[in-house]
Amino acid sequence: FSFLTIVITLTHCSLVWTMASLDIESLVAFVKKHESPRENDLYFIMTEHMYLTGVYYGIFCCHVVGQPGVLPAEKFVDTVLECFDHQAGGFGGRPGYSAHILYTYSAVQILVMANSLDRTSIDNVAAFVCGLQQEDGSFRGDIDDECDTRFTYCALATLALLGRLDEAVCRRAGSFLKKCQNVDGGFGLEPVTESHAGQMFCCLAALKICNALDSIDVSKAKKWLEKRQCANGGLNGRPEKVHHSAHKCPPAHRTYSHPCSVDTTRMVHLKT
């Protein structure tokens, strides 16, 4: 994740950096060497449940640096389909794993980038995602998981990509997200929890998808974000913390073409 975040941040810093100054060959070689599962590698074994999201990150990174052919999304369509949980209707992180919203989001993004959404059951996937929404408007990660703003963002983004985002879902989700804004202007995992930059992204992106940004105090949100800059110029994720490269997102006034974008969001690279 940190690797991808740095690459994307660099591509947006056009005033001080150009694509020509990046060793693209070495970068894509690094990504490609992680293409195949390493079944006997301890690190892979410990993280294999996140494999599908890793595939998405690798594909997207190659797109960002203008080398989509190195890791074409089309190559992974069969892998994605093998991760489908027929009982639940969503996708797991690896074949045989139960469905979760995080990996369903990754799967849908890969299928969209490969122009292969018709290879899966959009109705079943949409039903799985909608079934995770709770009475308060939030979304669970799966049938047993906790509810928070990360999963709410992933669910709304997934439904938007599927073309199945309806007004009722947005209205309930928007009501929940509005309650997650704290008095300091930031957003937490759920109502009355600590403000954090990660949750700020999730909530603002989700509200944008729902066309509901005008329902929150945008001025307070901007001020909270401005206060994340430290004396050395870096950004932290919450008050009294040191700066961290993971929080250096592309400037809001810059845009780029995402191979998996829809009009309602810049749902991009920042996975939860």
N, C-alpha and C positions, 0 to 999 in steps of 0.2 A: 504493500500500500504506500509506504513512504517513498519507494522508488518511483512509482507512478505519479504521486503527487508532485515530486520534484520535477519530473519531466514536463508535466502539464504546466506547472508554474513557470518554468523556463520558457516554454513556447509562447507565453503571454507577455514576457518581459522584453518586448521588441525594442525598447529604447536603449537597452544595455546589452542585448544578446541577439544573435541571429541564428537561424537553424544551421547555417554553414559551420558555426563554431562548435557544434556538438558532434561527437564521434558516433554517428548514426550506426555505422557498421558494428562497432563494439556493443552498442546498446541493444540492437536487435539480436545480436548473437547471444547476449546474456539472457534475453527473454526466451529465445528459441531453445536454449539448452534445458529450459525447464518445461518444455512442451509435453514430454511424455512422463507419465507417473513413474516414480522410482519406488517400486513396491517394497524393496528391501532397505530403504533409507529410513532411519528412525524419525527424522524430522518430517518426512512425508507421511509416515504412519500416524504421527501425532496430529497432523493437520489435514488428513485426507478428507475429513468431513467438509472442508472448505474448498475442495478442489475446483468445483464449478465456478466459484467466484474468482479463483486464481486464473482460470481459463479466460474469463471475461477481461480481467485486468491486462493479461498478456495481449489479447486481441486489440483492446482499445489503445494500449500503449503504442503498438505498431501503427495504428491508424493516426495517432497524434503526431508521430514523427514522419508521416507520409510514406510508410512502408507496409500497407495493408496486406500485400501479397506474401509477406514473410510468415504471417500467422493468419491465414484467411479464415473468417468465421465459418465459411461453408464446410471447412474441414472438420469442424467439431459438432456439426448438427447431429450426427448419429450418437456421439458421446452425450450430448444434452438429452436426447430422447431416451437414452438408457437410464437417465437419472429420474425419469418420470415415475411418480408414486401413483399407481393406478387406483389405489384405494382412496387416497386423499384428494387427488386431482391436481396436486402441485409437484414441484421438483425438489429432490434432495441434493445434497452436495456431492454425492457419489452414488453410483448404482447400488441399490439396496438400502439406502438411507431414507428415512421418512421425510416427507415434504416439510419445507420451512419457507417463510416469506423471503428471506435473504437469498436463498438459492433459486427460488422461483423467479425473483427479480433478475438475477444474473442470467438464468436460462432464457427468459423472454428477451432480454437485451441481445444475447447472442443470436437467437433465432431471428430477431428483427434485422440485425446487421447482416445476416445471411439470407435475408428475404425468404425465410422458411417458416414463418408462423403457421402456414397452412399444414405443416407436418405434425402439428399437435392439436389437441382439442381446445380451442379458445374458450368454448363454453365451460368445460370442466375446470380449466385454470382460473377463469374469472369467478366461477362459483366457489372454488377453494379460497381465493383471496377475499371475496365478499363475506364468506363464512367466518373469517377471522375478526371481523369488526364487532366490537362490543357495544353495549347499550349507550355508553358514554361517548361513542364515536371513535375511540381508539382502536388499534388493531393489535392482535397477538402475533407473535412470531410463528407459532404453530398452535395446535389445539391445547397444549399444556403450558405454553410459555407465558411470560409476563407481557404486559402491555406497555408500550412507551412510544415516544415520538419517532424513534428510529424505524420501528416496524410500520408505523402509520405512514411515514414518507415512502418506504419501499412499496407498500401496498397500493398507495395512490399512483405512484409512478408506474407500477406494473399494469394497473387497470387502464391508465392513460395510453400506454403502449399497445395494449390489447384492443383499445377502442371501446372499452366497456365501463368507462367512468360516468356514473349518472349523478343527477342532482341530489338525490337523497343521500347517497354515500358522502358526497362532498359536504353537504350541509351538516351532517353529524360529525364528520371528521373536523370540519372547520370550527365547530363549537368546542370540541375537545382541545384543539390546538390553541385556540384563543385563551383558554383557561391555563395553558402552560406558560404564558408570558408572565414573568415576575415583575415586581415593582421596580426593579432596576432596569427593565427593558429587555433582558435576556430571556432565554427559554430553557426549561429543564426537561428531564426525561418524562415527567408527568407533572400535573399541577402541584405547586408548592414544593418543588425540588430545585436544587442548585442550578443556576444558569451556567451553560457551557457552550463553547463555540460549535462543537459538533452537533448539539441539539438545536442551536441557532440555525445552522444550515438546514437540518432536516425539517424544522418547522416552517422556515421561510420558503423552502422549495415546495413543501407540501401545500402551503397556503397559495403559492403561485399557481400550482397545478389546479387548485380548486377555484382560482380567480377570487381569492378571499383575502388578499393582502390588506385591503382597506378595512378589514375588521379588527386589526390590531393597532397598537400605538407604534407606528413606523418611526417616528421621531426618536422615541426612547430606544428602540432597537438599534438605530443608527448610532446613537450616543454610546450604547453599550459596546458596540463593535469598535468604535473609535478608541475607546479606553483599553482595548486589548493590545495596543501598541506599547511596547516597553521603551525604556530610555535609550536602548541600543538600536532601536528601529525594528526589532523583531516583534512577533505577535505571540501572545499567550492564549490559552484556551479558556481561562477564567481568572478572576482577580487574585493577586498575590502569588501567581505562578510564574516560572521562568518562561522565556520565549521558546518556541518549538517550531521546527520546520513544517510539521503536519498542519499547522494552522495558516500557512501562507497560501491562500487561495488566489485564483486569478482575479484581477481588478474587476469590479462590477460593471465598469463602463466598456470593457472589452468583450467581444463575442467571438465565437468560432463555430464552425460547422461540426456538429457531433454526428457520427454515422448512425446513431440510434436515437436521434432527438425527435421530439414532437413539439408542436407549437406552444403547449401549455407549460413547458418546463425546460430548465437547463440541467436536467437530471444527471448528467455528466458522470464524473469520475469519482466523486466523493462517496464511497460506500461507508456504511456505518461500521 
